[in-house]
Amino acid sequence: MMRFILFFLSLFFQVGLTGQDVYFARTVYADDFLEWSLHDSLNDQIGGLRSRMLPKDRLDGWDLRVGDKIAFIRRSGFGTQVQWLATIGGQSYTLSQTWTGQSDSWRITNNITSYTLNLRIENDGFDWRLLDGDNKTVLSIYNEYTRDFRDWALEYDDEEIDLDWVLVSLFLVIRNIPVH
């Protein structure tokens, strides 16, 4: 009987420790959109996103960390065609504008799977939706307070979408805030 209880306790703790879900992001400093803290459902900070702030690379290089996941993101497009490359744990992602010059729709791919991230402007704020190939929403990122770009909430099912896709989508949302 004791083995049975220990087995279920160990299973319970393993399930709880398999990953950290990001539930919201907020600016570290009130009017600075270059550094963000990422939080879980208990309001514990579990990671961050920040611009590298190199002299000629101020907004074109970003570092992202959640738990043991580390991502490096850099701009690779020139002119009106904006493209970003993200590397998370050895996997590369390409983030490209769906239409040149428009920042409200993005195609995200890892050369195996592709998603589309679209902005929906609603009466109560901004809602970014990550859509799969069947146009099903797998992630929603929306501003917590109407027209306030300093706090973003995330809704997704971690059984439907991997955290890496969530993180690169969150980066695009933050990077495309109209004040940049």
C-alpha positions in Angstrom: 0.0 0.0 0.0 2.8 2.4 0.9 4.4 1.8 -2.6 1.1 2.6 -4.2 0.9 5.9 -2.3 4.5 6.8 -3.1 4.0 6.0 -6.7 1.0 8.4 -7.0 2.8 11.1 -5.0 5.8 10.9 -7.3 3.6 10.9 -10.4 1.7 14.0 -9.0 4.9 15.9 -8.4 6.4 15.0 -11.8 3.3 16.2 -13.5 3.5 19.5 -11.6 7.2 20.0 -12.4 7.2 19.1 -16.1 7.0 22.7 -17.3 6.2 26.2 -16.3 3.3 27.9 -18.1 3.5 31.6 -18.7 0.3 33.3 -17.8 1.1 36.9 -18.1 3.9 39.4 -19.0 4.4 42.9 -17.7 7.0 45.6 -18.1 9.7 45.7 -15.5 9.7 49.5 -15.6 6.5 51.4 -16.2 7.3 53.3 -19.4 10.1 51.0 -20.7 9.1 48.4 -23.2 12.6 47.0 -23.5 12.5 44.7 -20.4 9.7 42.3 -19.4 9.0 39.9 -16.6 7.1 36.7 -17.3 4.8 35.2 -14.6 3.0 32.0 -13.8 -0.6 31.6 -12.5 0.6 32.2 -8.9 2.2 35.6 -9.9 5.7 34.2 -9.4 8.3 35.5 -11.8 9.5 32.6 -13.9 11.4 34.4 -16.7 12.1 37.5 -18.7 12.4 39.1 -22.1 14.8 42.0 -22.7 16.5 43.9 -25.4 20.2 43.4 -25.7 20.5 47.2 -26.0 23.7 47.2 -28.0 24.4 50.5 -29.6 23.4 49.7 -33.2 21.2 46.7 -32.2 19.0 48.3 -29.6 15.7 46.8 -30.8 17.1 44.1 -33.1 18.5 41.7 -30.6 16.5 40.1 -27.7 17.1 37.5 -25.0 14.3 35.4 -23.5 14.4 33.1 -20.6 11.7 30.9 -18.9 13.0 28.4 -16.4 15.7 26.4 -18.2 14.5 27.6 -21.7 16.7 30.2 -23.2 16.0 31.9 -26.5 18.0 34.3 -28.7 16.1 36.4 -31.1 17.5 38.7 -33.8 16.2 40.6 -36.7 17.2 39.3 -40.1 15.0 41.2 -42.6 15.9 44.5 -44.1 13.9 47.4 -45.4 10.2 46.9 -45.3 10.3 43.1 -45.0 10.7 42.4 -41.3 11.9 38.9 -40.4 13.1 37.5 -37.0 15.1 34.4 -36.3 14.7 32.8 -32.9 16.7 29.9 -31.4 15.3 28.0 -28.5 17.2 24.9 -27.3 18.7 24.1 -30.6 15.5 24.6 -32.6 15.2 27.5 -35.0 12.1 29.5 -35.7 11.5 32.0 -38.5 9.0 34.8 -37.8 8.0 36.7 -40.9 5.4 39.3 -41.7 2.5 37.8 -43.7 2.4 40.9 -45.8 5.4 43.2 -46.3 5.1 46.3 -44.3 2.2 45.1 -42.1 2.8 44.2 -38.5 -0.6 42.8 -37.6 -0.1 39.3 -39.1 2.9 37.0 -38.9 3.8 33.6 -40.1 5.9 31.5 -37.6 7.6 28.3 -38.7 10.3 25.9 -37.6 10.4 24.3 -41.1 8.2 21.5 -39.9 5.1 23.2 -38.5 3.7 26.7 -39.2 1.3 28.9 -37.4 -0.2 32.4 -38.1 -0.3 35.1 -35.5 -3.0 37.7 -36.1 -4.0 40.9 -34.3 -7.7 41.5 -33.5 -8.5 45.0 -32.3 -11.6 44.9 -30.1 -13.5 47.5 -28.0 -11.7 46.4 -24.8 -8.2 46.1 -26.3 -5.9 44.1 -28.4 -6.1 40.3 -28.9 -3.4 38.4 -30.7 -4.4 34.9 -31.8 -2.1 32.1 -32.8 -3.9 30.0 -35.4 -3.0 26.5 -36.6 -3.4 25.2 -40.1 -7.1 24.7 -39.6 -7.5 28.3 -38.4 -8.1 27.1 -34.8 -6.9 29.4 -32.1 -4.3 27.7 -30.0 -3.1 30.8 -28.1 -4.6 34.1 -27.2 -2.4 37.0 -25.9 -4.4 40.1 -24.9 -3.7 43.3 -23.0 -4.9 43.0 -19.4 -6.2 46.6 -19.2 -7.9 48.4 -22.1 -5.3 50.0 -24.4 -2.5 49.5 -21.8 0.5 47.9 -23.4 2.3 47.2 -20.2 0.4 44.0 -19.1 -0.4 41.0 -21.3 -2.3 37.9 -20.4 -1.8 34.5 -22.2 -4.4 31.8 -22.6 -3.5 28.4 -24.1 -3.6 24.7 -23.4 -0.1 23.4 -22.9 -1.3 20.0 -24.3 -2.1 21.7 -27.6 0.9 24.0 -28.0 4.5 23.7 -27.0 5.9 26.5 -24.8 8.4 27.5 -27.5 5.6 28.6 -29.8 4.0 30.6 -27.0 7.3 32.3 -26.3 8.1 33.4 -29.9 4.5 34.6 -30.2 4.7 36.6 -27.0 8.0 38.1 -28.4 6.2 39.3 -31.5 3.3 40.8 -29.6 5.7 42.7 -27.3 7.9 43.7 -30.2 4.9 45.0 -32.2 3.5 47.3 -29.5 2.8 50.6 -31.4 5.1 52.6 -29.2 8.4 50.9 -30.4 
